[in-house]
Amino acid sequence: MRRTATLLALIALLLTLTFALQNNTSLRELRAEVARLEQKIESERSRIAVLRVDYANITRIERLEKLTKNLLPHLRKAKTQQVRVIEAQNVEEEIRAAEKPKVEKPQALNYEAIRQNQ
């Protein structure tokens, strides 16, 4: 009887140790995963910060005013035949019925003139 009780206690101890080791291993794997995800989050936050700085630079009012001043005189207005108003409910019919529009090749910007104006 004593041997049986000792054997059962030993088996219970081994099962408890096995369960504890498995939980410990799972816990380590989860901690590694959390660390990896935190590193990824920090990397993405860094990228977001860079994109915010880029966006702020691109949308600076002074920069946009300069671009407008230099580029607008060189652009041509759209001809009325290039613009066509259609009703939303007839869009599919208009697309099917539309011929290929005859659009003139757009005029290239004169970059030398733009550089001279800067």
Secondary structure by P-SEA (a helix, b strand, c coil): caaaaaaaaaaaaaaaaaaaaaaaaaaaaaaaaaaaaaaaaaaaaaaaaaaaaaaaaaacaaaaaaaaacccccccccccccbbbbcccaaaaaaaaccccccccccccaaaaaaaac
